Amino acid sequence: MKSKNALLIVDVQLDFCPGGALPIPEGDKLIPMLNKYIKFFSRQNMPIFASRDWHSKHTKHFKQFGGNWPEHCVQNTQGAQFHPVLRLPKDTIILSKGMDPDEDSYSAFQAVDSQRNEFSTLLKKLGVTSLFIGGLATDYCVKWSVLDALKFGYKVTILRDAVKGVNIKPNDSEVSIEEMLNLGAQKTTFEKLYKTMSGNIK
């Protein structure tokens, strides 16, 4: 079924949550809210995408090979798995990124599904024109996914109550939110979305 709206959940993986290799403070605290969005979008028969970092063991993304980050989300490791509390439906389209050892690949638009179809190709095939985006991290993979979506002409809504940031600098997440909004993104919360769109999404 074609839908103009889709949900994108960005990188809610064990390595990005407390106890993981690159933990985002309280990164797991947004999962109950994401599950509400998942349930809402699923009931409306709208596509749900979930991106994941899926790095090779040797990549310039990691500090030991000249990058900025400690080793994390290596393919087929426990840390690369989605958080078990995240209730992804069976028909969720999984998008993998970061496989190229020469690229950081923060954006979901650099990801592919299991058949190597690019995210943008899948969106066109499904008739999606509007993306609702939440997940980890506000100041990196969420931000770059939002910016690419805007660049490619999609309407973008940030799920403000379902994002968390790394915040290497204390205000990085807020600065990133402002940047996304200034470039044309909108923001919402589950309460607002439910009130304004429940029953009206086709």
C-alpha positions in Angstrom: 0.0 0.0 0.0 1.3 3.4 -1.0 1.5 6.1 1.7 2.7 9.6 1.5 3.9 9.4 5.1 6.6 7.2 6.6 8.4 6.7 9.9 12.2 6.6 10.1 13.8 5.3 13.3 17.5 6.1 13.3 20.1 3.8 14.9 18.5 2.6 18.1 21.2 0.0 18.7 22.7 -1.4 21.8 26.1 0.2 21.3 24.4 3.7 21.4 22.6 3.0 24.6 23.8 2.8 28.2 26.3 -0.1 28.5 27.2 0.1 24.8 30.5 1.0 23.2 29.4 4.5 22.3 26.6 5.3 24.8 24.4 8.3 24.3 23.2 9.6 27.7 19.8 8.1 28.4 19.7 6.9 24.8 17.3 4.1 25.9 14.9 6.4 27.5 13.3 7.4 24.2 12.4 3.8 23.3 8.9 3.8 25.0 8.0 6.9 23.0 9.3 5.5 19.8 7.2 2.4 20.4 4.1 4.7 20.6 5.0 6.2 17.2 5.6 2.7 15.8 2.2 1.5 17.0 0.5 4.6 15.6 2.2 4.4 12.1 1.6 0.6 12.0 -2.1 1.0 12.6 -2.3 3.5 9.8 -0.5 1.1 7.5 2.3 3.5 6.9 5.8 2.3 6.0 8.3 2.0 8.9 12.0 2.2 8.3 14.8 1.5 10.8 18.4 2.5 10.0 21.4 0.9 11.7 25.1 1.5 11.7 26.6 -1.7 10.2 30.3 -1.1 10.2 33.1 -3.4 9.0 35.8 -4.1 11.6 38.3 -1.9 9.8 36.9 1.5 8.9 38.2 5.0 8.8 35.1 5.8 11.0 36.9 4.4 14.0 39.7 6.1 16.0 42.2 3.3 15.5 42.0 3.9 11.8 42.0 7.7 11.9 38.4 8.5 12.6 36.6 10.2 15.4 34.8 7.3 17.2 35.6 4.3 19.2 34.7 0.9 17.6 31.0 0.4 17.6 28.2 -1.3 15.7 30.4 -3.8 14.0 28.4 -6.1 11.7 26.9 -9.1 13.4 28.0 -8.2 16.9 25.7 -7.8 19.9 26.3 -4.1 20.0 25.0 -3.7 16.5 21.7 -5.2 17.3 18.6 -3.1 17.7 17.7 -2.5 21.4 15.4 -5.4 22.4 12.8 -3.1 23.9 12.3 -1.4 20.5 9.2 -3.1 19.1 9.8 -3.1 15.4 7.0 -4.8 13.3 8.0 -7.8 11.1 7.5 -5.7 8.0 9.9 -2.9 9.1 12.4 -2.1 6.3 15.9 -2.4 7.7 18.4 0.1 6.3 22.1 -0.6 6.8 24.8 2.1 6.5 28.5 2.5 7.2 29.6 -0.5 5.3 32.0 1.5 3.2 35.3 1.7 5.2 36.1 5.0 3.6 32.9 6.9 4.6 31.3 7.9 7.9 27.8 7.5 6.4 25.8 9.3 9.1 22.7 9.7 6.9 20.0 7.1 6.3 20.2 8.3 2.7 23.5 6.5 2.5 21.9 3.3 3.6 20.5 0.3 1.7 18.0 -2.5 2.4 18.8 -6.2 2.3 18.5 -6.1 -1.5 20.9 -3.2 -1.8 18.1 -0.8 -2.7 18.9 2.8 -1.7 16.6 4.5 0.8 15.6 7.2 -1.7 14.6 4.5 -4.2 12.4 2.7 -1.7 10.7 6.0 -0.7 9.9 6.7 -4.4 8.6 3.2 -4.9 6.2 3.6 -1.9 5.1 7.0 -2.8 6.4 8.6 0.3 6.7 12.4 0.3 6.8 13.1 4.1 9.1 11.6 6.7 8.8 11.6 10.5 12.2 11.0 12.0 13.3 10.0 15.5 16.1 8.1 17.2 19.8 8.5 17.8 21.7 10.7 17.7 20.1 14.2 17.3 23.4 15.9 16.5 24.7 13.3 14.1 22.8 10.5 12.3 19.3 12.1 12.9 20.6 15.5 11.8 22.3 14.3 8.6 19.3 12.1 7.7 17.0 15.1 8.2 19.2 17.4 6.2 19.5 14.9 3.3 15.7 14.4 3.3 15.2 18.2 3.0 17.8 18.4 0.3 15.9 15.7 -1.7 12.6 17.5 -1.3 10.9 15.6 1.4 8.7 17.2 4.0 10.4 16.4 7.3 9.0 16.3 10.9 11.4 15.7 13.8 9.9 13.7 16.6 11.1 16.0 19.3 10.2 13.7 22.2 11.9 10.7 20.6 15.5 11.9 19.9 18.6 12.0 22.0 22.0 13.5 21.2 25.7 12.8 21.9 26.3 16.4 23.0 30.1 16.4 22.8 29.5 20.1 23.4 26.6 20.7 25.9 24.3 22.4 23.4 25.0 20.3 20.3 21.6 18.8 20.2 19.7 22.1 20.5 22.0 23.7 17.9 21.3 20.8 15.6 17.5 21.1 16.2 17.6 24.8 15.3 19.7 24.1 12.2 17.2 21.5 11.0 14.2 23.8 11.7 15.9 26.8 10.0 16.4 24.7 6.9 12.7 23.7 6.7 12.1 20.8 9.0 9.1 20.9 11.4 8.9 19.3 14.8 6.2 17.5 16.8 5.5 15.4 19.8 3.4 12.3 20.0 0.6 14.1 21.8 0.4 16.7 19.0 0.7 14.2 16.2 -2.0 12.0 17.7 -4.4 15.0 18.1 -3.9 16.5 14.7 -3.4 13.4 12.5 -5.1 10.4 14.1 -7.7 9.2 11.6 -6.7 11.7 9.0 -3.5 10.0 7.6 -4.2 8.4 4.3 
